Amino acid sequence: MDPIPYSRQEISDADIAAVVEVLKAPFLTQGPAVERFEADFAALHKGRHAVAVCNATAALHLACLALRVGPGDLVWTSPISFVASANCALYCGADIGFVDIDPVTRNMSVPALAARLEEAEKAGRLPKVVVPVDFSGLPCDLEEMRALADRYGFKIVSDSSHAVGATYRGELIGRYADISVFSFHPVKIVTTGEGGLCLTDDAALADRLRLLRSHGITRDAAAMQGANEGAWYYEQIDLGFNYRITDIQAALGSSQLTDLDDKFRRRDAAARRYDDLLATLPVKLPARLNDRQSAHHLYVVEVENGLSRKAVFDALRADGILVNVHYIPIHLQPYYRALGFAPGDFPASEAFYEGAVTLPLFPSLSEAQQDHVAERLSRALGS
Ligand SMILES: *Cc1c(COP(=O)(O)O)cnc(C)c1O
């Protein structure tokens, strides 16, 4: 059997045709496909404002900037995420902190968050922004976090990079965060090659995200400080970046969204099949909760009973099953240790990391491939 990656994009003939059409059109960037992609994404999400950018790392950075995170401010995120969830705070000159995970959902724990907020209030150092992460595509406890945000006065930037198409309490995610961030990297649910997006209910925040996406430059006379001197005229009114996404990418994104339901159904079927195939093995499986539906970006099992994760990982890799590990806790990265974090700071995250193995999961994963993964995993576990 050919090697099986942990994730892979799915590009249809329609996706290819959509990209080719842009390549023949007048605009490769700053043309109509970006607005169309934003409108398509917004339409899926109750007409919320969508601002597409060059990747989700940039989206996280802009989200923090739009919420005016700066030096002296504090941002908290989950240790079990990609480093970008924390780096965005440091880009703004803010300080970073972490809140440990719930071992069942592997997302930021609400009781841990509540406890840390109580302490932080006493110490007079509350976070300005909290960045919960919908790990593996399973939505966070955002309604409860919203209540804490309203009580303590922080904003929520949800890192929903894994969770395009996930639902929470009856609707697609996006309702409870101030800004939700999505990634369109090829390993994720929907791809634009590289790409990211900020989703928000706040029109003024969306305007600020757009301004910062393109150098802080405006061509909107209403936003200018001086008189509009003519059709050539623009003003830089803030310090922004070139974080734009191209029309080529956006056209791919719009096309990818058209069969999101089908991609989800196949991911969900594969996840359910793993749940059955692996039920009797000594591994902890991803949680299924009644009030939310994971987008199933990742299928992560935890090796239990003192068995060696490394031995299991190495055996599967040797069999051409290209398992991965998501994630090394961010606070254990050398860069973060140099900021003062240390092993033992977030025990649930560290315990999760010790056992975590990401199995292959993507829409085109065949039943034969899955059976092979399950059989080799069983063998690697000695069961
Ligand atoms: C992929 C990912 C990012 C970064 O996304 P890019 O689009 O690659 O910049 C951020 N956070 C999480 C949780 C991710 O998985």
The ligand as a Tripos MOL2 file, in Angstrom:
@<TRIPOS>MOLECULE
LIG
   15    15     1     0     0
SMALL
NO_CHARGES

@<TRIPOS>ATOM
      1 C1         -2.8300   25.9430   10.7690 C.3       1 LIG1
      2 C2         -3.0470   26.6890   12.0220 C.ar      1 LIG1
      3 C3         -2.7200   28.0380   12.1820 C.ar      1 LIG1
      4 C4         -1.9670   28.8140   11.1470 C.3       1 LIG1
      5 O1         -2.5620   28.7570    9.9320 O.3       1 LIG1
      6 P1         -1.8090   29.2670    8.6170 P.3       1 LIG1
      7 O2         -2.9340   29.4910    7.6650 O.co2     1 LIG1
      8 O3         -0.8960   28.1710    8.2170 O.co2     1 LIG1
      9 O4         -1.0840   30.5160    8.9740 O.co2     1 LIG1
     10 C5         -3.0460   28.6670   13.3640 C.ar      1 LIG1
     11 N1         -3.6400   28.0090   14.3610 N.ar      1 LIG1
     12 C6         -3.9380   26.7050   14.2610 C.ar      1 LIG1
     13 C7         -4.6260   26.0380   15.3960 C.3       1 LIG1
     14 C8         -3.6410   26.0020   13.0910 C.ar      1 LIG1
     15 O5         -3.9040   24.7020   13.0130 O.3       1 LIG1
@<TRIPOS>BOND
     1     1     2 1
     2     2     3 ar
     3     2    14 ar
     4     3     4 1
     5     3    10 ar
     6     4     5 1
     7     5     6 1
     8     6     7 2
     9     6     8 1
    10     6     9 1
    11    10    11 ar
    12    11    12 ar
    13    12    13 1
    14    12    14 ar
    15    14    15 1
@<TRIPOS>SUBSTRUCTURE
     1 LIG1         1 GROUP 0 **** ****
